Amino acid sequence: MVILFNKRPVTALDILQKYWKYPAFRPGQEDIITAAVAGRDVLALLPTGGGKSICFQVPGMLHHGTTLVISPLIALMTDQVNQLKDRGIEAEAIHAGLPWKTAERILDNTASGAVKFLYVSPERLVSERFRDRLPYLQIKLLVVDEAHCISQWGYDFRPPYLRIAEARELLPGVPVMALTATATEAVAQDMKKLLQMRQPYVYRSTFLRSNMHLIVREEENKFQKLAEIMDAVKGPAMVYVRSRKGAREVAQFLQRRRIAAAYYHAGLSADNRSRIQQEWISGKLRAVACTNAFGMGIDKPDVRLVLHWDLPDSPEAYYQEAGRAGRDGNACYAGIIYQQQDLDRIRESVLGQYPDPEQVRQVYHAVAASVQLAAGAGPGASFPFDRDKITSFTGLLPLTVNNALQVLQQQGFLYLNEAARNVSVIRVLVDNETLYRYQVENRSIEPVIKALLRSCPGLFEEHVMVRESEIAHFTGKRTEDVVKALRFLQEQEVMDYQPSGDDPQVVFLTERYNAADLPLDTGLMKKIREQAALRLQAMMDYVKGKPGCRMQKILAYFGEASSKCGMCDHCVEADKHALSDQDILAVYDWSRTLLVSGPVTVQILMEQKPPLKKEKTLEAISYLVEHKWLRYNEADQLEWVNA
């Protein structure tokens, strides 16, 4: 154990206060950390914003050695690595889009004890070259972030996660910690089994958000309702959409209403994404209209509103995104605005995500042919990726191509890096003496060169990663001025500077197969489609299913019993009508049964033995009409509204 200068053993709280400046742990964190430090396997189910990273970063600092973190998203890895570096903690990330030379240097540094936290994508973890190095890396704790990805029952299944257990065999005696924000009981059991956990300490936080108002509105004019909500709910807001076009349209609508807003999606340049993220965190922007590319790893506790403009395809995805509101514990709102056509569209979209095996093989062949990769070549080969070229080559619809690529990634054949060089690299092209003479003769650029030499070891031997923002911090210059200086050094042939780029790259994770021999798991493809359909139906039921407390519905989905929240739109309306959930459900079931054969007037309906007294039954009918389970047709008859 690390010892303080006064010989007192360092505690977890000491680490928290020194590096994170927090006075105390959140509920559950200290118990999780204690179990990890004691060498136990840990399964932690914490809601979005529950402080998952603290749970493994603090014990990682208490160990002599390195903590290996498996994480599925490059953006999330990069954010956490940068945050650790900002705290003075050595951390690095290795993913499929990183050149192997750079990865080898990081592994060398890790083996020497210079890296406390090593983040690795599951695709790199299962590669032979990485596994050969793994036993020599002094790993003391194995962390699996977003651990629900290991389960075929989960909403974001990734087959490479299934091979994490193989890494455990190379790390005998090393405990594993699995963390997730969204897991049903079936997924939790899968995580324990597939990660070969031995008598794990299980911490399951309540998924209840007692400060969150859940609201769903069916609206003919979604923009008008958005304006009303933005006027009513003050403070930072996120509006989730499913398309890049939708993100732009929503942001432009808000801008026309003089609201500081921007749109964010994976198609923006790295510089733009970084700028929007910083402006959002700082408060310069009040609202961001975004795809699900935005939000993970961003620390902004004062979000007051998360609104879904388009329906998510599962309760897990919805609650994870909604959970970004109100992390500071103050009142917040999570809402959905929808139209009937949105329900039809999401059903078609989700069930259309699953191409047939021959289409997947066709896309695989097109990708391999477009980069002229011979059969048997690879793995690890990386090439620029032109999506339009693949679409044209196959003659398939763009959506079908995208979905086939997703299957190829899920099954571990390809890795598509949408922002391939998400970090810049640099190398000195002259000897040490020439470089020194150059910086003496160019005083304006000297601080940049000194900062590079201090923060980028090994840049005389090979290309190494450089973070322009870090150099700017060291020199007191603006990031754009640092970039200009580096470009100047490139022009002068003093250094080879390759800035981060946004051209997609495709990485072959296995040897290149002939398309006909591609070993697709068609049974898995079928199972994933069936599970997606069940999750979609659960989302539909949340939006338009039986009346009742919305928080209860979400918690029940995750296997947690609870009382009514008293804050969601259903609870508030039921209280207003002085009706209990049982009253509303009784009239709901009664009216649905009677209206199956066709619409009738209220008078005729009331003659059919209503379940409550007349006044309460009519109140409940009004409630069901207001919430659009029932409606009056042109003949003033009641009819059921189909979901």
C-alpha positions in Angstrom: 0.0 0.0 0.0 1.2 3.5 -0.7 2.4 5.4 2.4 2.0 9.1 3.1 4.9 11.2 4.2 3.9 10.9 7.8 3.8 7.1 7.5 0.0 6.8 7.8 -1.5 4.4 5.2 -3.3 6.2 2.4 -7.0 5.7 2.5 -9.6 5.8 -0.3 -10.9 9.0 1.1 -7.4 10.5 1.0 -7.2 9.7 -2.7 -10.7 11.1 -3.4 -9.9 14.4 -1.6 -6.4 14.8 -3.1 -7.2 14.1 -6.7 -10.9 14.8 -7.1 -11.3 17.4 -4.4 -14.6 15.9 -3.2 -15.2 15.9 0.6 -16.9 12.5 0.7 -18.0 9.6 -1.3 -21.5 9.2 -2.7 -23.7 6.4 -1.4 -22.4 3.0 -2.4 -19.0 4.2 -3.7 -17.0 3.4 -0.6 -18.4 -0.1 -0.2 -17.6 -0.9 -3.8 -14.0 0.5 -3.4 -13.5 -1.4 -0.2 -14.5 -4.7 -1.9 -12.2 -4.0 -4.9 -9.2 -3.1 -2.7 -9.8 -6.4 -0.8 -9.4 -8.2 -4.0 -13.0 -9.3 -4.6 -14.8 -9.4 -7.9 -17.4 -6.6 -8.0 -20.6 -6.1 -10.0 -21.8 -2.5 -9.7 -25.1 -1.3 -11.1 -25.2 2.4 -10.8 -27.5 4.9 -12.6 -26.2 7.4 -15.1 -24.4 10.1 -13.1 -23.9 7.8 -10.1 -20.1 8.2 -10.2 -19.0 4.9 -11.7 -15.5 6.0 -12.7 -14.7 6.9 -9.1 -15.4 3.3 -8.1 -12.5 2.0 -10.1 -10.2 5.0 -10.3 -9.8 5.4 -6.6 -8.8 1.7 -5.9 -6.6 1.9 -9.0 -4.6 4.7 -7.2 -4.3 2.6 -4.1 -2.7 -0.3 -6.0 0.9 -0.7 -7.0 0.5 -1.4 -10.7 -1.9 -0.7 -13.5 -5.7 -0.8 -13.8 -6.8 -2.1 -17.1 -10.2 -0.6 -18.3 -12.2 -2.2 -21.1 -14.4 0.5 -22.7 -16.4 0.3 -25.9 -16.4 3.9 -27.0 -13.3 5.9 -28.2 -14.9 9.2 -27.2 -15.5 7.9 -23.6 -12.0 6.5 -23.3 -10.5 9.8 -24.6 -12.5 11.9 -22.2 -11.6 9.8 -19.1 -7.9 9.7 -20.1 -7.8 13.5 -20.5 -9.6 14.0 -17.2 -7.1 11.8 -15.4 -4.2 13.6 -17.0 -5.7 16.9 -15.9 -5.6 15.5 -12.3 -1.9 14.6 -12.7 -2.6 10.9 -13.1 -0.9 8.9 -15.9 -3.4 7.3 -18.2 -3.4 6.1 -21.8 -5.9 4.6 -24.3 -5.4 1.9 -27.0 -8.1 1.3 -29.5 -8.5 -0.3 -33.0 -7.9 3.0 -34.8 -4.5 3.7 -33.1 -1.3 2.8 -35.0 0.4 -0.3 -33.6 3.7 1.6 -33.1 2.0 4.0 -30.8 0.2 1.2 -29.1 3.5 -0.6 -28.6 5.1 2.5 -27.0 2.1 2.8 -24.6 2.5 -0.9 -23.7 6.2 -0.5 -23.1 5.5 2.5 -20.7 2.8 0.4 -19.0 5.1 -2.5 -18.4 7.7 -0.1 -16.9 5.0 1.1 -14.4 4.6 4.5 -15.9 0.9 4.2 -16.6 -1.7 3.9 -13.8 -4.8 3.5 -16.0 -4.8 1.8 -19.4 -8.0 2.0 -21.4 -8.4 -0.6 -24.1 -11.2 -1.2 -26.6 -12.6 -4.8 -26.6 -11.4 -5.2 -30.2 -7.8 -4.5 -29.2 -8.0 -6.6 -26.0 -8.8 -9.8 -28.1 -6.0 -9.2 -30.6 -3.1 -11.6 -30.4 -0.4 -8.9 -30.2 -2.1 -7.3 -27.2 -2.7 -10.6 -25.4 1.0 -11.6 -25.8 1.9 -8.4 -23.9 -0.9 -8.6 -21.3 0.9 -10.9 -18.7 3.8 -8.4 -18.4 1.8 -5.3 -17.8 1.5 -5.5 -13.9 -2.3 -5.4 -14.0 -3.8 -5.2 -10.5 -7.4 -4.6 -11.4 -9.5 -5.4 -14.5 -12.4 -3.1 -15.1 -15.2 -3.7 -17.6 -17.1 -0.5 -18.3 -20.5 -0.6 -20.0 -20.5 -4.3 -19.0 -24.0 -4.9 -20.3 -22.4 -5.1 -23.7 -21.3 -8.7 -22.8 -24.9 -10.0 -22.7 -26.9 -11.1 -25.7 -30.0 -10.0 -23.7 -28.6 -6.5 -23.4 -29.4 -3.6 -25.7 -25.9 -3.0 -26.9 -24.4 -6.5 -27.3 -20.8 -6.6 -28.6 -19.4 -10.1 -29.2 -15.7 -9.0 -28.5 -16.9 -8.6 -24.9 -17.5 -12.3 -24.7 -13.7 -12.8 -24.9 -12.9 -10.8 -21.9 -12.9 -14.0 -19.9 -9.9 -15.1 -21.9 -8.0 -12.1 -20.6 -8.8 -13.2 -17.1 -7.1 -16.5 -17.7 -3.9 -14.5 -18.6 -4.3 -12.5 -15.4 -4.6 -15.1 -12.7 -5.6 -13.7 -9.3 -6.5 -10.3 -10.7 -10.0 -9.2 -9.6 -12.6 -7.9 -12.1 -15.0 -5.0 -11.6 -18.0 -4.8 -14.0 -20.0 -1.5 -14.1 -23.1 -0.5 -16.0 -25.9 2.0 -15.7 -28.6 -0.1 -17.3 -29.1 -3.8 -16.7 -32.2 -6.0 -16.2 -31.8 -9.0 -13.9 -31.2 -11.3 -16.9 -28.3 -9.1 -18.1 -26.9 -8.9 -14.5 -26.8 -12.7 -14.3 -25.1 -12.9 -17.7 -22.4 -10.5 -16.6 -21.5 -12.6 -13.6 -21.5 -15.8 -15.6 -19.6 -14.6 -18.7 -17.0 -12.6 -16.7 -16.4 -15.7 -14.6 -17.0 -13.8 -11.4 -16.2 -15.7 -8.2 -18.6 -14.8 -5.3 -18.7 -11.2 -6.4 -19.7 -8.3 -4.2 -22.9 -7.0 -5.9 -24.0 -3.4 -5.5 -27.3 -2.5 -7.1 -28.2 1.1 -6.6 -31.8 2.1 -6.9 -32.7 3.3 -10.4 -35.2 5.7 -8.8 -34.5 9.4 -9.6 -36.6 11.2 -6.9 -35.8 14.6 -8.4 -36.9 13.7 -11.9 -40.3 14.6 -13.5 -41.1 12.1 -16.3 -43.4 13.5 -19.0 -44.7 12.2 -22.3 -46.7 14.3 -24.8 -48.4 13.4 -28.1 -48.4 16.6 -30.1 -49.5 17.6 -33.5 -47.1 20.6 -33.5 -43.9 19.3 -31.8 -42.0 22.6 -32.4 -44.7 24.6 -30.6 -44.6 22.2 -27.6 -40.8 22.4 -27.6 -41.0 26.2 -27.3 -43.5 25.9 -24.5 -41.3 23.5 -22.6 -38.1 25.6 -23.1 -40.0 28.6 -21.7 -41.3 26.7 -18.7 -38.1 24.8 -17.8 -35.2 27.2 -17.2 -31.6 26.1 -17.4 -29.5 23.8 -19.6 -31.3 21.4 -21.9 -30.5 18.5 -24.2 -32.8 17.5 -27.0 -32.1 14.0 -28.4 -32.9 13.3 -32.0 -32.2 10.2 -34.2 -30.9 12.0 -37.3 -28.2 14.6 -38.1 -30.8 16.5 -40.1 -33.2 16.5 -37.1 -30.4 17.8 -34.8 -29.8 20.7 -37.2 -33.5 21.6 -37.6 -34.2 21.6 -33.8 -31.1 23.7 -33.1 -32.0 26.2 -35.8 -35.5 26.5 -34.4 -34.2 27.2 -30.9 -31.7 29.8 -32.3 -34.6 31.6 -34.0 -36.2 31.9 -30.6 -33.0 33.6 -29.3 -31.9 30.5 -27.3 -28.1 29.8 -27.4 -28.2 26.4 -29.1 -26.0 24.2 -31.3 -26.4 20.8 -32.9 -24.0 17.9 -32.4 -23.5 14.6 -34.2 -20.7 12.3 -35.3 -20.5 13.9 -38.7 -19.1 17.2 -37.4 -15.3 17.8 -37.4 -13.4 16.9 -34.3 -12.7 20.6 -33.7 -16.4 21.5 -33.9 -17.4 18.6 -31.6 -14.8 19.7 -29.1 -15.8 23.3 -29.3 -19.5 22.6 -28.8 -18.8 20.3 -25.9 -16.7 23.0 -24.1 -19.3 25.7 -24.8 -22.0 23.4 -23.4 -20.0 22.6 -20.2 -19.1 26.2 -19.6 -22.7 27.4 -20.0 -22.1 29.5 -23.1 -24.7 27.2 -24.8 -28.1 26.7 -23.1 -29.3 23.8 -25.4 -27.7 21.1 -27.5 -29.8 19.2 -30.1 -27.9 16.0 -30.5 -27.8 12.4 -31.6 -26.7 9.8 -29.0 -23.1 10.6 -30.0 -23.3 13.3 -27.4 -23.4 13.0 -23.6 -21.3 10.0 -22.5 -18.4 11.0 -20.2 -19.5 14.7 -20.1 -19.6 16.1 -16.6 -22.4 18.6 -16.4 -24.5 18.1 -13.3 -26.9 21.1 -13.7 -28.9 19.9 -16.8 -32.5 20.7 -16.1 -34.1 19.1 -19.1 -33.5 16.1 -21.3 -36.1 15.9 -24.1 -36.5 13.2 -26.6 -37.7 14.5 -30.0 -37.6 11.0 -31.4 -38.3 7.8 -29.6 -35.4 5.7 -28.3 -35.5 2.1 -29.2 -35.3 0.7 -25.7 -36.0 1.6 -22.1 -32.3 1.1 -21.4 -31.3 3.7 -24.0 -34.0 6.1 -22.9 -33.2 6.0 -19.2 -29.5 6.3 -19.7 -29.9 9.4 -21.8 -32.7 10.8 -19.6 -30.4 10.2 -16.6 -28.1 13.0 -17.7 -30.6 15.5 -16.2 -30.4 16.6 -12.6 -27.2 15.0 -11.5 -26.8 17.8 -9.0 -29.9 16.5 -7.2 -32.1 19.4 -8.0 -35.5 19.2 -9.8 -35.2 18.2 -13.5 -37.4 17.0 -16.3 -37.2 14.1 -18.8 -39.7 14.3 -21.5 -40.7 12.7 -24.8 -42.6 14.6 -27.5 -44.0 12.3 -30.2 -46.6 11.9 -33.0 -48.3 8.7 -34.1 -46.0 8.6 -37.2 -43.0 8.6 -34.9 -44.2 5.3 -33.4 -44.6 3.8 -36.9 -41.2 5.1 -37.9 -39.3 3.8 -35.0 -40.9 0.3 -35.3 -39.9 0.2 -39.0 -36.5 1.5 -38.2 -35.7 -0.9 -35.4 -37.0 -4.0 -37.2 -35.3 -2.9 -40.4 -31.9 -2.8 -38.7 -31.3 -6.4 -39.3 -30.3 -7.3 -42.9 -30.2 -10.9 -44.1 -26.9 -12.8 -44.1 -26.4 -12.5 -47.8 -26.6 -8.7 -47.7 -24.0 -8.7 -44.9 -21.7 -10.9 -47.0 -22.3 -8.6 -50.0 -21.2 -5.5 -47.9 -18.2 -7.4 -46.5 -17.0 -8.3 -50.0 -17.5 -4.7 -51.2 -15.4 -3.3 -48.3 -12.6 -5.7 -48.9 -12.7 -5.2 -52.7 -12.7 -1.4 -52.3 -9.4 -1.4 -50.4 -8.0 -4.2 -52.5 -7.3 -6.5 -49.6 -6.5 -10.0 -50.7 -8.1 -13.1 -49.1 -6.1 -14.2 -46.0 -4.5 -10.8 -45.5 -4.8 -8.9 -42.2 -5.7 -8.8 -39.4 -5.2 -5.3 -38.2 -5.1 -3.8 -41.7 -6.5 -0.3 -41.7 -7.8 1.7 -44.7 -9.7 4.9 -45.5 -13.3 4.1 -45.7 -15.7 5.6 -48.3 -19.3 4.7 -47.3 -20.8 6.1 -50.6 -18.4 4.0 -52.6 -19.6 0.8 -50.8 -23.3 1.8 -51.2 -22.7 2.3 -55.0 -20.7 -0.9 -55.3 -23.4 -3.1 -53.7 -26.5 -1.3 -55.1 -28.1 -1.6 -51.6 -29.9 1.2 -49.8 -27.6 3.3 -47.6 -29.5 2.2 -44.5 -29.0 -1.5 -45.4 -25.3 -0.9 -45.8 -25.1 0.8 -42.5 -26.9 -2.0 -40.7 -24.8 -4.6 -42.4 -21.7 -2.8 -41.2 -23.1 -2.8 -37.7 -23.5 -6.6 -37.9 -19.9 -7.0 -39.1 -18.7 -4.9 -36.2 -20.9 -6.7 -33.7 -19.5 -10.1 -34.8 -15.9 -8.9 -34.7 -14.9 -8.9 -38.3 -14.5 -5.1 -38.9 -14.1 -2.0 -36.8 -15.3 1.2 -38.3 -13.7 4.3 -36.8 -15.8 7.3 -37.8 -13.1 9.7 -36.5 -10.1 7.7 -37.4 -7.2 9.9 -36.1 -9.0 11.2 -33.1 -5.5 12.2 -31.8 -2.7 14.0 -33.6 0.7 12.5 -33.9 4.1 14.1 -34.4 7.8 13.2 -34.9 11.0 15.2 -35.0 12.8 14.9 -38.3 16.1 16.5 -37.4 18.7 15.6 -34.7 18.8 17.1 -31.3 21.5 19.6 -32.1 19.7 20.9 -35.2 16.4 21.2 -33.2 18.1 23.2 -30.5 19.7 25.6 -33.0 16.3 26.0 -34.7 14.5 26.9 -31.5 17.3 29.5 -30.6 16.9 31.1 -34.0 13.0 31.1 -33.7 12.3 32.5 -30.3 8.5 32.8 -30.9 8.2 29.1 -31.4 10.6 28.0 -28.7 7.9 27.5 -26.0 6.0 25.1 -28.2 9.2 23.0 -28.9 10.1 22.9 -25.2 6.6 21.8 -24.3 6.7 19.1 -27.0 10.0 17.8 -25.6 8.6 17.7 -22.1 5.2 16.1 -22.8 5.9 13.8 -25.8 8.8 11.4 -24.9 10.1 9.3 -27.8 9.2 11.8 -30.6 12.8 11.6 -32.0 12.3 7.9 -32.6 8.8 7.6 -33.9 5.4 9.3 -34.3 3.9 9.9 -30.9 0.6 11.3 -29.8 0.4 15.0 -29.2 -2.6 16.9 -27.6 -2.6 20.4 -28.9 -4.7 21.6 -25.9 -2.1 20.2 -23.5 0.7 22.1 -25.3 -1.5 25.3 -25.2 -1.9 24.8 -21.4 1.9 24.4 -20.9 2.8 27.5 -23.1 -0.2 29.8 -22.2 -1.0 30.0 -25.9 -4.3 29.5 -27.6 -4.8 26.0 -29.1 -5.2 27.4 -32.6 -1.9 29.2 -32.2 -0.2 26.0 -31.2 -1.7 24.3 -34.3 -0.3 27.1 -36.5 3.2 26.6 -34.9 3.1 22.9 -35.5 2.0 23.4 -39.1 4.9 25.8 -39.5 7.4 23.2 -38.1 5.9 20.8 -40.6 6.4 23.2 -43.5 10.0 23.8 -42.4 10.6 20.0 -42.4 11.7 20.2 -38.7 8.8 17.9 -37.6 6.2 15.6 -39.3 2.9 16.8 -37.8 -0.2 14.8 -38.6 -3.2 16.5 -37.1 -6.3 14.6 -36.0 -8.6 13.9 -38.9 -12.2 13.0 -39.5 -11.8 10.7 -42.4 -13.4 7.3 -41.4 -11.2 4.3 -41.4 -12.1 0.6 -41.5 -10.0 -1.9 -39.6 -10.0 -5.6 -40.4 -10.0 -7.4 -37.1 -9.6 -10.9 -38.6 -7.9 -12.2 -41.7 -9.9 -11.3 -44.9 -12.3 -14.0 -45.8 -13.9 -14.8 -49.1 -17.4 -13.5 -48.6 -19.0 -16.9 -49.1 -16.8 -18.4 -46.3 -17.5 -15.5 -43.8 -18.4 -17.4 -40.6 -21.5 -15.3 -39.7 -23.4 -16.5 -36.6 -26.9 -16.4 -38.2 -28.5 -17.8 -35.0 -27.1 -14.8 -33.1 -28.4 -12.4 -35.7 -31.9 -13.9 -35.2 -31.7 -13.7 -31.5 -30.5 -10.1 -31.4 -33.4 -9.1 -33.7 -35.9 -10.9 -31.4 -34.5 -9.1 -28.3 -34.6 -5.8 -30.0 -38.3 -6.3 -30.8 -39.1 -7.0 -27.2 -37.2 -3.9 -26.0 -39.0 -1.8 -28.6 -42.4 -3.1 -27.4 -41.4 -2.2 -23.8 -40.6 1.3 -25.0 -43.9 1.5 -26.8 -45.7 0.4 -23.6 -44.0 3.1 -21.6 -45.2 5.8 -24.1 -48.7 4.5 -24.9 -49.3 1.5 -22.7 -51.6 1.2 -19.7 -51.9 4.3 -17.5 -49.9 4.4 -14.3 -46.9 6.0 -12.7 -44.1 6.3 -15.3 -41.3 5.9 -12.8 -42.9 2.7 -11.6 -43.0 1.4 -15.1 -39.3 2.1 -15.7 -38.2 0.6 -12.4 -40.4 -2.5 -12.9 -38.6 -3.0 -16.3 -35.3 -3.1 -14.4 -36.7 -5.5 -11.8 -37.2 -2.9 -9.0 -40.5 -2.4 -7.1 -41.5 1.1 -6.0 -44.3 3.2 -4.9 -45.8 6.0 -7.1 -43.4 8.9 -7.8 -46.2 11.5 -7.5 -44.3 13.7 -10.0 -44.7 12.2 -13.5 -47.5 13.4 -15.8 -49.7 10.4 -15.0 -49.4 10.9 -11.2 -50.1 14.6 -11.4 -53.1 14.2 -13.7 -54.5 11.3 -11.6 -54.2 13.4 -8.4 -55.9 16.3 -10.2 -58.9 14.0 -11.0 -58.9 12.5 -7.6 -58.4 9.1 -9.2 -56.2 6.2 -8.1 -54.2 4.2 -10.5 -56.5 1.3 -9.8 -59.5 3.4 -10.8 -57.9 4.5 -14.1 -56.7 1.0 -14.9 -60.2 -0.5 -14.2 -61.9 1.9 -16.6 -59.0 1.4 -19.1 -59.5 -2.4 -19.2 -63.3 -2.1 -19.2 -63.5 0.4 -22.0 -60.9 -1.3 -24.1 -62.9 -4.6 -23.9 -66.2 -2.9 -24.9 -64.8 -0.8 -27.7 -63.0 -3.7 -29.5 -66.1 -4.2 -31.6 -66.3 -0.6 -32.6 -67.0 3.0 -31.4 -70.1 3.8 -29.2 -71.4 6.9 -27.5 -70.6 7.6 -23.8 -74.3 7.0 -23.0 -74.3 3.5 -24.4 -70.9 2.7 -22.9 -72.1 3.8 -19.4 -75.0 1.2 -19.7 -72.4 -1.6 -19.8 -71.9 -2.1 -16.1 -69.1 0.5 -15.4 -66.5 -0.6 -12.8 -66.9 2.6 -10.8 -69.6 4.9 -9.7 -70.9 7.1 -12.6 -69.0 10.3 -11.7 -65.7 8.5 -11.2 -66.1 6.5 -14.4 -66.7 9.7 -16.4 -63.7 11.3 -14.7 -61.6 8.4 -15.7 -62.9 8.5 -19.3 -62.0 12.2 -19.5 -58.5 11.3 -18.2 -58.1 8.6 -20.9 -59.3 11.0 -23.6 -56.9 13.7 -22.4 -54.0 11.3 -22.5 -55.1 10.0 -25.9 -55.9 6.4 -25.1 -59.5 7.2 -26.1 -60.9 9.8 -28.5 -64.2 11.1 -29.8 -64.8 10.5 -33.5 -66.8 12.8 -35.8 -70.1 11.1 -34.7 -69.2 12.0 -31.1 -68.6 8.3 -30.3 -65.8 7.0 -28.2 -63.2 4.9 -29.9 -59.9 3.3 -28.9 -56.7 4.9 -30.1 -54.3 2.3 -31.5 -50.7 2.4 -30.5 
